[in-house]
Amino acid sequence: MGMTMSEKILAKASGQPDLKAGDIAWVKVDIAMMHDLLGPWLVDGAFNRLGGQLFDKEKVVVVSDHCTPPATVQQADILKFTRDWARKQDLSYYYEFEGPCHQVIAERGHVRPGRLILGTDSHTCMAGGLGAFATGIGSTEMVGVLLTGETWLKVPETIKVVWDGKIQHGVFSKDLVLKTIKDLGHAGATYQSLEFSGSSIKDLSIDERFVLSNMAVEAGAKTGLIEPDEKVVEFLRSKGVTDEVDMISSDSDASYIRTLHYNASELEPQVACPHEVDNVHPVSAVEGKAVDQVYLGSCTNGRLSDLRIAAQILKGKKISKNIRCLVVPASQHIWMQANREGILDILTEAGCIINMPSCGACGGFTSGVIGAGEVVMSSSNRNFRGRMGSTNGEVYLGSPATVAATAIEGKIADPRKYLLQGVR
């Protein structure tokens, strides 16, 4: 019997010739990633009591993103502690004010096919878009990883998600993954791996593949993997990675616990409604719902291609006078690219507020949280109660195109009427 991508990567990390779903193995970690909120200030005490020596400072990456810029004294204290800890440990890789950790580690070349990446954030699984087995762990478990470079993992079963067919006008990878999560349920893939494949997936850009892997955890998955190809190689080369790439793939006779098949040509834009990410409906079913805020950004959908689509929709137009529209590029690098292309000018002229790259309002931390009774349409990844501020607020999720169309009308809108024909 053949092996899945998850089985192959974990077998390699364990030094064993093969592993099967259900096996428990000790594995060596390629990258240990922490961010400020669930990182050094939580692990430092136990880390020092158990020796205080990193297993390999070249394999530890720390990104300050949740508390940047700090909006409270506590956030400022956490940020300072994180920065000081990284300096004390003489880390080679500490990033601050560059954007959400998942985007930063991909842009900085830490994510590569076949690697095992563990991070103190549930959306660490985004790295699966480049063919890495990446998953979130708790801060306590990270203490052991920092000290030894090893941990144990149970090899997950794999659900194969196949999307074939031509993706239609106004439909994006966010719509594909929302439909998938609707069918799986928000806990339907708990401690399993999602493996996305099919002709529709191959046609996606790296930006859009990241969306699928990022949101795998919203179905409870341990990770979300996509087989690497030449697009991955090209992406890595653009980030200065010239090493040979491990083009890992599942065997043709690999065993899957379940397989879902979809025809992308039948899909229309999707919206996740409050207060669960699997409460998904076609945009036509919720069109007209009034909103107070739209949010374009996050590690899910704040990349350059997302901003380009929004700019195409908003160019020469104005956002509704009844709302506020926040734009948060996914990284400093993307912010600068968007600025050079004039995208930020277009969005600002339309009435949008451009914020610095951070986790910000996505997690209800800073820069745009919502109040009681407010409704937001967001391109981010979660919509449970209190996710973006008040527990009495409502969060709807959609693609950047749906977010931009909603900004114009001040109510949930179908993006297809605003997009040029031939533009997805």
C-alpha positions in Angstrom: 0.0 0.0 0.0 1.3 3.4 -0.9 1.8 6.4 1.3 0.1 9.8 1.6 2.0 13.1 1.7 1.5 13.3 5.4 2.8 9.8 6.0 5.8 10.4 3.8 6.8 13.7 5.5 6.4 12.3 9.0 8.2 9.1 8.1 11.1 11.2 6.9 11.0 13.3 10.1 11.1 10.2 12.2 13.9 8.5 10.3 11.7 5.5 9.5 11.2 4.1 6.0 7.4 4.2 6.3 4.6 5.1 8.6 0.8 4.6 8.4 -2.1 6.5 9.7 -2.6 5.8 13.4 1.1 5.2 14.0 2.8 7.3 16.8 6.3 8.5 16.0 9.0 10.7 17.5 9.8 13.3 14.9 12.6 15.8 14.4 11.3 19.3 13.8 12.6 21.4 10.9 11.2 24.8 12.0 9.8 25.7 15.4 7.8 29.0 15.0 6.3 31.2 17.8 4.5 34.4 17.7 4.4 37.1 20.4 1.0 36.2 22.0 1.6 32.5 22.5 5.4 32.5 22.4 8.3 33.5 24.6 6.4 35.2 27.5 4.5 31.9 28.0 7.3 29.4 27.5 10.1 31.2 29.2 9.5 30.0 32.7 9.4 26.3 32.0 12.1 26.7 29.3 14.6 28.1 31.8 13.7 25.6 34.6 14.5 22.7 32.1 17.8 24.1 31.0 17.1 27.1 28.9 19.2 26.0 25.9 17.7 26.0 22.4 18.2 22.8 20.4 19.2 24.9 17.3 18.8 28.6 17.1 18.8 28.4 13.3 15.6 26.4 13.4 13.6 28.6 15.7 11.7 31.5 14.2 9.8 34.2 16.2 7.4 36.6 14.7 5.7 39.5 16.6 2.4 40.0 14.9 -0.6 39.8 17.3 0.5 42.7 19.5 1.8 45.0 16.7 1.3 47.8 17.0 0.5 47.5 20.7 -2.9 49.0 21.7 -2.6 48.4 25.4 0.2 48.4 28.0 -0.1 44.6 28.3 0.5 44.2 24.6 3.5 46.6 24.7 4.9 44.5 27.6 4.4 41.3 25.6 6.0 42.8 22.6 9.0 44.0 24.6 9.4 40.6 26.3 9.4 38.8 22.9 12.0 41.1 21.4 14.2 40.9 24.5 13.9 37.1 24.5 14.8 36.8 20.9 17.9 38.9 21.5 18.9 37.0 24.6 18.7 33.7 22.7 20.7 35.2 19.8 18.1 34.1 17.3 18.9 34.5 13.7 15.3 34.9 12.7 13.2 37.4 14.6 10.6 39.4 12.7 8.6 42.4 14.0 6.1 44.6 12.3 6.3 42.5 9.1 2.9 40.9 9.2 1.1 37.7 10.3 3.6 34.9 11.1 2.3 32.4 8.5 2.9 34.8 5.6 6.2 36.0 7.0 7.8 32.6 7.3 6.7 31.7 3.8 8.1 34.9 2.3 11.3 34.5 4.3 12.0 31.1 2.9 11.5 29.0 6.0 8.7 27.0 4.4 9.7 24.3 2.0 8.1 21.1 0.6 8.7 18.1 2.8 9.5 20.0 6.0 7.9 19.5 9.4 6.9 22.9 10.8 5.3 23.3 14.2 4.0 26.7 15.4 2.1 28.1 18.4 -0.8 29.1 16.2 -3.6 27.0 14.7 -3.1 28.5 11.2 0.4 27.3 11.0 -1.2 24.7 8.6 -1.0 27.4 5.9 2.5 26.2 5.1 0.9 23.1 3.5 0.2 25.2 0.5 3.9 24.8 -0.3 3.9 21.1 0.5 5.1 21.2 4.1 3.5 19.3 7.0 2.7 22.2 9.3 0.5 22.3 12.3 -0.2 24.2 15.5 0.9 23.1 18.9 0.4 24.5 22.4 2.9 26.7 24.2 3.6 24.0 26.7 4.5 21.5 24.0 6.6 24.1 22.3 8.9 24.1 25.4 9.9 20.5 24.7 10.4 21.3 21.1 12.7 24.3 21.8 14.8 22.2 24.2 15.1 18.9 22.1 14.0 19.7 18.6 11.7 16.7 18.8 8.2 15.7 19.7 5.7 12.9 19.2 2.9 13.0 16.7 0.2 10.6 15.7 0.1 10.1 12.0 -3.2 11.5 10.8 -5.6 9.8 8.4 -6.1 11.8 5.2 -9.2 13.1 3.5 -8.7 13.8 -0.2 -10.5 16.8 -1.5 -10.6 16.9 -5.3 -11.7 20.0 -7.2 -11.9 19.6 -11.0 -13.4 21.9 -13.6 -13.1 25.5 -14.6 -13.5 28.0 -11.8 -16.1 30.5 -12.8 -16.2 34.2 -13.1 -16.2 35.8 -9.6 -15.3 32.6 -7.8 -12.0 32.3 -5.9 -10.2 29.8 -3.7 -12.0 31.2 -0.6 -15.3 30.0 -2.1 -13.8 26.6 -2.8 -12.6 26.1 0.8 -15.9 27.5 2.3 -17.9 25.0 0.3 -15.5 22.2 1.4 -15.8 23.2 5.1 -19.6 23.4 4.8 -19.7 19.7 3.7 -17.1 18.5 6.2 -18.4 20.5 9.1 -16.3 22.6 11.5 -15.0 19.5 13.3 -15.4 17.0 10.5 -11.7 16.6 9.9 -10.5 16.7 13.5 -6.9 15.3 13.7 -7.0 14.4 10.0 -5.0 15.8 7.1 -6.7 17.4 4.2 -5.1 16.9 0.8 -6.3 19.2 -1.9 -5.9 18.1 -5.5 -7.5 18.2 -9.0 -7.2 20.3 -12.1 -8.8 23.3 -10.4 -6.2 23.3 -7.6 -3.4 23.0 -10.1 -4.7 26.1 -11.8 -4.6 28.2 -8.6 -1.8 30.6 -7.9 0.3 30.1 -4.8 -1.6 33.0 -3.2 -4.8 31.1 -3.6 -3.4 27.8 -2.5 -2.4 29.4 0.8 -6.1 30.1 1.4 -7.0 26.5 1.2 -4.3 25.3 3.5 -4.8 28.2 5.9 -8.4 27.3 6.5 -7.9 23.5 6.7 -8.0 23.9 10.5 -11.5 25.4 10.3 -12.7 21.9 9.6 -10.6 20.7 12.5 -7.8 19.3 10.3 -4.2 18.8 11.5 -2.8 20.2 8.3 -3.8 21.0 4.7 -1.5 19.8 2.0 -1.1 20.5 -1.7 1.3 18.7 -3.9 4.2 21.0 -4.8 4.8 21.8 -8.5 6.8 24.3 -10.6 4.7 27.1 -9.2 6.1 26.3 -5.8 9.6 26.1 -7.2 9.2 29.5 -8.8 7.7 31.0 -5.6 10.7 29.8 -3.6 13.2 31.0 -6.1 11.6 34.5 -5.9 12.2 34.3 -2.1 15.9 33.4 -2.6 15.6 29.7 -2.0 17.8 27.9 -4.6 18.1 24.6 -2.8 16.8 21.5 -4.5 13.0 21.1 -3.7 11.6 17.9 -2.4 8.7 17.4 -4.9 6.8 15.1 -2.5 3.5 13.6 -3.5 1.1 10.9 -2.5 1.4 7.5 -4.1 -1.3 6.5 -6.5 -2.3 3.6 -4.2 -2.3 5.7 -1.0 -5.1 5.0 1.4 -7.6 7.8 2.2 -10.3 7.7 4.9 -12.6 9.7 2.6 -12.6 11.4 -0.8 -14.7 14.4 -1.7 -15.2 15.3 -5.4 -16.3 18.7 -6.6 -17.0 20.4 -10.0 -15.7 23.9 -9.7 -17.7 25.0 -12.7 -20.9 24.6 -10.7 -19.8 26.8 -7.8 -20.9 30.4 -7.2 -19.5 32.8 -4.6 -20.0 31.6 -1.0 -20.5 33.3 2.3 -20.0 31.9 5.8 -22.6 33.3 8.1 -22.6 33.8 11.9 -21.5 32.2 14.1 -19.8 29.1 12.5 -17.4 28.8 9.6 -19.4 25.9 8.3 -22.7 27.9 8.2 -22.1 28.5 4.5 -24.5 29.7 1.9 -24.4 31.0 -1.7 -24.0 34.8 -1.8 -27.4 35.0 -3.5 -29.0 33.6 -0.3 -27.6 36.4 1.9 -27.3 39.3 -0.5 -28.6 42.5 0.9 -27.6 42.0 4.5 -26.5 45.4 5.8 -23.0 45.7 7.3 -21.1 48.3 9.4 -17.6 47.3 8.4 -15.7 45.4 5.8 -12.3 43.9 6.4 -9.9 43.0 3.6 -6.8 41.4 4.9 -5.4 38.7 7.2 -3.1 35.8 6.7 -6.0 34.2 4.7 -6.7 36.8 2.1 -4.5 39.8 2.4 -2.0 39.0 -0.4 -1.2 41.0 -3.5 -3.6 39.2 -5.8 -6.4 39.8 -3.2 -5.6 43.5 -3.1 -5.5 43.7 -6.9 -9.0 42.2 -7.2 -10.3 44.6 -4.7 -8.7 47.5 -6.5 -10.2 46.4 -9.8 -13.7 46.4 -8.2 -13.3 49.7 -6.3 -11.4 51.8 -8.9 -13.3 55.0 -9.6 -15.9 54.1 -7.1 -16.6 55.0 -3.5 -17.4 52.8 -0.5 -20.8 53.2 1.0 -21.0 56.3 3.3 -22.7 54.1 6.0 -19.7 51.8 6.6 -15.9 51.7 7.3 -13.6 49.7 5.1 -10.3 48.4 6.6 -7.5 47.1 4.4 -4.6 45.2 6.0 -2.0 43.8 3.6 -0.7 40.4 4.7 2.9 41.6 5.0 5.2 44.6 4.8 6.5 43.1 1.5 3.0 43.0 0.1 2.2 46.5 1.4 5.2 47.8 -0.5 4.3 45.9 -3.7 0.8 47.2 -3.6 2.0 50.7 -3.0 4.4 50.5 -6.0 1.5 49.3 -8.2 -0.8 52.2 -7.1 -3.2 49.8 -5.5 -3.2 51.5 -2.2 -3.9 54.8 -3.9 -7.0 53.3 -5.6 -8.3 51.8 -2.3 -7.7 55.0 -0.4 -9.4 57.2 -3.0 -12.4 54.8 -2.7 -12.6 55.6 1.0 -10.7 52.6 2.5 -8.4 52.9 5.5 -5.1 51.2 5.0 -3.6 49.7 8.2 -0.2 48.2 8.8 0.3 44.5 8.4 -0.6 42.7 11.6 -3.2 40.3 13.0 -5.1 43.3 14.1 -8.9 43.2 14.0 -8.9 39.6 12.6 -8.5 38.2 16.1 -10.1 41.2 17.9 -6.8 42.6 19.1 -6.3 46.1 17.6 -7.1 48.4 14.8 -10.7 47.9 13.9 -12.5 45.6 16.3 -16.3 45.6 16.1 -18.8 46.7 18.8 -22.1 45.3 20.0 -24.7 44.9 17.3 -22.2 45.6 14.5 -21.9 43.4 11.4 -18.7 42.9 9.5 -18.0 41.2 6.1 -14.4 39.9 6.3 -11.9 38.1 4.1 -10.4 36.5 7.3 -10.8 32.9 8.5 -13.1 32.8 11.6 -16.5 34.1 12.5 -17.3 32.6 16.0 -18.8 34.9 18.6 -16.3 37.5 19.8 -13.7 36.7 17.1 -13.4 40.3 15.9 -14.5 42.1 19.0 -17.9 42.1 20.7 -19.6 38.8 21.4 -22.8 40.6 20.3 -21.3 41.4 16.9 -21.7 39.3 13.7 -19.0 38.2 11.3 -19.6 37.1 7.7 -16.7 35.6 5.7 -16.2 35.8 2.0 -13.6 36.3 -0.8 -11.8 39.6 -1.2 -14.1 40.2 -4.3 -17.2 39.7 -2.2 -15.7 42.0 0.5 -15.0 44.8 -2.0 -18.5 44.5 -3.6 -20.0 44.7 -0.2 -18.0 47.8 0.6 -19.6 49.6 -2.4 -23.1 48.7 -1.5 -22.9 48.7 2.3 -24.6 45.4 2.3 -23.5 41.9 1.3 -23.2 41.9 -2.5 -22.4 39.5 -5.3 -19.0 40.4 -6.7 -19.7 39.1 -10.2 -21.5 42.2 -11.3 -18.4 44.3 -10.5 -15.7 42.2 -12.1 -14.7 42.4 -15.7 -15.5 39.3 -17.8 -12.7 36.9 -17.9 -11.5 37.9 -14.4 -12.3 35.3 -11.7 
